[in-house]
């Protein structure tokens, strides 16, 4: 099979889901504390729908995720459900910001009818994210008075990637309190507060409504239905650009994954682009997997056989560069069936929140997996990759400078390129800071081979990011694997234009993926 057709077929063929239900755990592992930036979903367009007290409801969505020098700012808008059918004379709009740093999550809101905190600005949580963590904050009430809240993380439940933090906020000078549940990757899951009535106090509350909560997803596969358990996961992969499906447009959720398919997509997820013309479509990916240390040479007897769950788990742990645990506990009821040399990898993946096992407490080390199951772990891996390496405004400037220096490499007399004899060598050089496909596109545009010599053609170069204070740019986190820079400016040569640069996570680092210039008419 040619690789071009294969990529369309297997862009989702990755790791075992190893998902669902309780796993027969004998003892919950002690994990490293979670990170505050991981509490909110890294998707522009993510939306929350909530329902609560006496038919109350509201809907809000992430309009933008702006990445600043010292914090990330989520901008949200939405509306409270108008139960009057339009007869009420009230403002039902919601405008909110979440301001995120490494050790603090702050909520700032503007609204009139939202059932939420009495305070327009409140620290939702301070690190470290451990049970018993407490802090005191000064807040301003709706009447303008200053009040003190004693805030405590009262419980932490779940495992890495799906932990839920319960935080209680109490006014020591009154009976007033608020309480929230905040879930990793999902934000505020529930809210409760004390209200003062004419005769007695009472509580009001709301909680997320799962059917209207999540990222804006496009799962345009005829064999993936909205009610399928894997629908959301498939949509998240599509949003991150990791999924296309088969040439006929289907997803094939029940099909199994071979060794060759799994290894191919695992290294593609890490940003590797193989040779589309290679005689054996999967060989460049196997070679890259060996180079990266995901597998050893001659690991598999056959590449067309189904890969087992324990084999996939080892590759996942290595791909994420997780520290393999020294000791091995009995986590699954069939733990003795796991190959001795792979048990530590399985436990490491479990403690990292990547795998769970089957509802009967087994792991099924020798079992294969389906594409639908694979979608779950691929999503977990991709989102983990995107959070492992931060992207800051200065990173965009550094990549811009490196891109320019590598693309317009030093030339000699007659524009002959020094140190490089072929386009492929320049592509390799440029691919250290860009995706390989983008590097190839740029080299084909600006380099030619004339009379056996590589020549840098003297033509206008790409529009480069303007680096002066009065020409600001915006960084947006589009999804866990994509950051987008937007800069609107004007130059004498071009006039008014908008520069858009997209960055993608690849090979353990952020790489320039594409550039686009839109000139104002």
Buried (B, 14 or more C-beta within 10 A) or exposed (E): EEBEEBBBBBBBBBBBBBBEEEBBBEEEBEBEBBBBBBBBBBBBBBBBBBBBBEEBBBBBBBBBBBBBEEBBBBBBBBBBBEEEEEEEEEEBBBBBBBBBBEEBBBBBBEBEBBBBBBBBBBBBBBBEBEEEBEBEBEBBEEEEEEBEBBBBBBEBEBBBBBBBBBBBBBBEEEEBBBBBBBBBBBBBBBBBBBEEEEEEEEEBBBBBBEEEBBBEBEBEBEBBEEEBEBBBBBBBBBBBBBBBBBEEEBBBBEBBBBBBBBBBBBBBBBBBBBEEEBEEBBBBBBBBBBEBEBBEEEBBEEBEEBBBBBBBBBBBBBBBEBEEBEEBBEBBBBBEEBBEEBBBBBBBBBBBBBBBBBEEBBBBBBBBBBBBBBBBBBBBBBBBBBBEEEBBBEBBBEBBBBBBEBBBBEBEEEBBBEEBEEBEBBBBBBBEBBBBEBBBBBBEEBBBEEEEEBBBEEEEEBBBBBEEEEBEBBBBBBBBBBBBBBBBBEEEEBEEBBBBBBBBBBBBBBBBBBBEEEEEE
